[in-house]
């Protein structure tokens, strides 16, 4: 038993050392593979400067534009239906577990940061008493998120909303109406708690 334990410890030490040495190579290869996999599923070219840290789920038509120097964490879900398009500006960061669904269209401006498990959906289900909710249709209106916006963890942005440049949305807020430029909103529904200098003068 002691001999087996010694062999196991030695092999584990050797393997962990080897994995530590090869970690940068494996990480680089993983990013290249993830980038290639994403590029193969899009209808528009994917810039080489985009960093893809893991598998990205693409559903629907693949009408997605991604700008330069975008950072995509694993498990992001991007979905486009009908003629809708998702546009992601240069330098955007989209964190793990974020869902972006476009039926009318979603624009995310340059330099915006989106926290983990955020939901950006431009359509809401409708109800028809004669149909299951799945078959009752929906109402869709485009969403526009400005430049240098910060969406905290778990934010929900609903249809028809426009968020102005440099706005901040606190964690777990539900954005049901427009957010002016430079304003910070929190809560359900999201309400302002601070305003930009230009709004108070």
WOPE-V314150 format. One record per residue. RES is the residue in three letters. PHI is phi in whole degrees, -180 to 180 (999 if undefined). NEAR is the number of other ideal C-beta (glycine too) atoms within 10 Angstrom. Layout:
# WOPE-V314150
RES PHI NEAR
RES PHI NEAR
This chain:
# WOPE-V314150
UNK 999 5
UNK -66 6
UNK -65 7
UNK -62 8
UNK -65 9
UNK -65 10
UNK -63 10
UNK -62 10
UNK -63 10
UNK -64 10
UNK -65 10
UNK -64 10
UNK -64 10
UNK -64 10
UNK -67 10
UNK -63 10
UNK -64 10
UNK -64 10
UNK -65 10
UNK -64 9
UNK -67 9
UNK -91 11
UNK -55 10
UNK -60 9
UNK -66 9
UNK -66 10
UNK -65 11
UNK -63 10
UNK -65 11
UNK -63 14
UNK -67 15
UNK -63 11
UNK -63 13
UNK -63 19
UNK -64 19
UNK -64 11
UNK -64 14
UNK -65 21
UNK -58 16
UNK -70 10
UNK -100 14
UNK -97 16
UNK -90 12
UNK -117 13
UNK -60 9
UNK -103 18
UNK -60 14
UNK -65 8
UNK -77 13
UNK -71 21
UNK -102 13
UNK -117 24
UNK -88 18
UNK -180 15
UNK -66 15
UNK -111 22
UNK -91 13
UNK -112 20
UNK -128 12
UNK 88 16
UNK -84 15
UNK 74 15
UNK -82 18
UNK -132 25
UNK -103 15
UNK -123 26
UNK -79 17
UNK -74 13
UNK 58 15
UNK -78 21
UNK -116 15
UNK -115 25
UNK -81 18
UNK -64 14
UNK 67 17
UNK -80 23
UNK -115 14
UNK -120 26
UNK -136 20
UNK -127 22
UNK -123 17
UNK 54 11
UNK -96 11
UNK -69 21
UNK -138 17
UNK -104 24
UNK -118 19
UNK -115 24
UNK -75 21
UNK -58 16
UNK 72 18
UNK -73 25
UNK -116 17
UNK -119 25
UNK -84 20
UNK -51 16
UNK 79 17
UNK -71 24
UNK -115 16
UNK -124 24
UNK -124 21
UNK -120 28
UNK -110 22
UNK -107 19
UNK 147 18
UNK -133 26
UNK -118 17
UNK -120 27
UNK -76 22
UNK -53 18
UNK 76 18
UNK -73 23
UNK -117 16
UNK -119 26
UNK -73 21
UNK -57 16
UNK 61 17
UNK -77 25
UNK -122 16
UNK -122 26
UNK -134 19
UNK -95 26
UNK -139 20
UNK -119 13
UNK -67 12
UNK -106 11
UNK -121 9
UNK -125 11
UNK -60 5
UNK -97 6
UNK -133 11
UNK -63 8
UNK -57 11
UNK -61 7
UNK -107 9
UNK -88 13
UNK 87 13
UNK -157 15
UNK -116 13
UNK -124 20
UNK -141 14
UNK -61 17
UNK -114 26
UNK -129 17
UNK -110 28
UNK -74 22
UNK -86 18
UNK 55 17
UNK -87 23
UNK -120 18
UNK -103 27
UNK -72 17
UNK -63 16
UNK 75 17
UNK -72 26
UNK -118 21
UNK -111 27
UNK -100 19
UNK -57 19
UNK 77 18
UNK -84 20
UNK -121 18
UNK -110 29
UNK -73 18
UNK -55 17
UNK 63 19
UNK -78 26
UNK -128 20
UNK -119 27
UNK -67 18
UNK -55 14
UNK 67 17
UNK -72 24
UNK -115 16
UNK -93 24
UNK -110 14
UNK -142 12
UNK -59 13
UNK -115 24
UNK -67 18
UNK -57 18
UNK 77 19
UNK -90 21
UNK -104 18
UNK -124 22
UNK -144 17
UNK 98 14
UNK -130 11
UNK -72 12
UNK -65 25
UNK -130 12
UNK -67 14
UNK -121 12
UNK -153 12
UNK -123 13
UNK -72 16
UNK -59 7
UNK -66 9
UNK -77 12
UNK -100 8
UNK -101 5
